[in-house]
Amino acid sequence: MRSGREIAAALTISVVLLGGVTGCSVTGCSGARQSTASISVQATAWSSAHPGHTLSVCLDDTCKDITTDDSITTSSSEPSGHDFQITATDTITKEQVSRTTSHLSVGQEKTACGDVSYPTGTITIGSDGGLRVT
């Protein structure tokens, strides 16, 4: 039969080993953060020129209905970004207002796990449907 001291030592070693295997730490970091892309959409000019209409704005496969200014966040395969397909479709007429492919700029965020890079940008949709990415 083992003594209480031997059992306590075995449990301590188990906890330390388990923490090392699962990536536990004081800061709560456990591996790389998945890269996300975040864009700001400015559609006020288009909405003013088309009262009662809504745009469905898509960043790759992630879409959001927008009437004025909003944002869209989606996953990205690379922290520095990839070429994103950006489309805007009128939800009433179902007509595609604009479409472009763009490589977003790289933003950085300081986190408890270190600096994180992610694709970011601003999409401006003019009253005529013209789309500009900055």
Summary of the structure (lengths in Angstrom):
residues: 134
radius of gyration: 23.6
end to end distance: 70.9
largest distance: 83.4
contacts: 353
relative contact order: 0.20
helix: 19%
strand: 46%
